[in-house]
Amino acid sequence: MARKIGTTSRRIPKSKFDAQETHKCPRCNAFLVHERFYGMCAHIWVWRCIKCGEIIDDVVLYNRRLLKKAAKGIDIMTLIR
C-alpha cells in the first residue's frame, strides 16, 4: 500500500456565505459560480456573478461588514486592531 509522504491537509476557513445552499448576487440577484482566480504567487477561490460580474471573496465580505458597523456608529479602528 503506497502512502503519500509529506502531504498535510489544511482546513480552509469557510465563511457563512460559503455555507449557504444557494448563492445569489447581492447586486442583481442572479446566479453565482465558484471560480478559481490565479495570482502571481497563489490562487484564491471567489464567487462571480454570471450576469453582472460581481466578485465576492472573504476580503470583500470582511470590508462590507466593517462598512455596516461604521454606518451604525461603531469605531472601526477598534475592530481592525
N, C-alpha and C positions, 0 to 999 in steps of 0.2 A: 504494500500500500504506500503510495507516494504522498509525502507531506510537503506542503509549501513552507519554506523556511524564510523567516524574516518578514512575513506579512503581518500587519497589525490592522485590526478593524477599528476604525474611528467612527464614532457616532456623531453625525452632523446634527446640531440642534435644529429642531423644527419650530417654526413659528405657528401661531394659531391660524394664520392664513393658509399654511400648507396642510393643516389638519382638516380643512373644510372639505366637504364631499364634492360640491360643485363650485367652480370658480367663475365669477362674473366680474367684468371690468367695472371699476368704480366710475369711470367717465361715461361710457356708452352702453353699459350693461350687456356687452357681447361676451363671447366665449374666450377664455384664456388658455393658452397652451404652455406647457412646461418646456423650456428650451435651455440649452447649454450655450453660454457665451464664453468665448476664448479670449484671454488676455495675453500679455507678454510672458508672464510667469505662471499663471494659473488659469483655471476656468471656474465659472460660477453658474449656478442654476437660477434662472429667473422665470417669472411668469410674463408672457407677452400677449397682448390683445390682438386677435386676428383682424379686427376691424379698424381700430384707431392707432394701434402700435404702442400703446401704453406699456411701459416696462415696470414691473413690480418685483423687488427683491427685499431682503431683510433691511438693508440700509434705507431704502425708500420708506418702508413701513415704520422704522425707528424715527426717521425725521418727521413723518406725519404725526406720530404720537407726540413728539416734542411740540409741534405747532399747535396741536389741540390743547395741550396743557398750558402753553403760553397764552392762548386765547382765553383760557379760564382764569388767568392771573397768577399762575404758579411760576415761581422763579426758575427759569431754565438752567441757569448756571449751577444750581444745587443738584439738578438731575444729571448733568454731564459729568460732574466730579465723582 
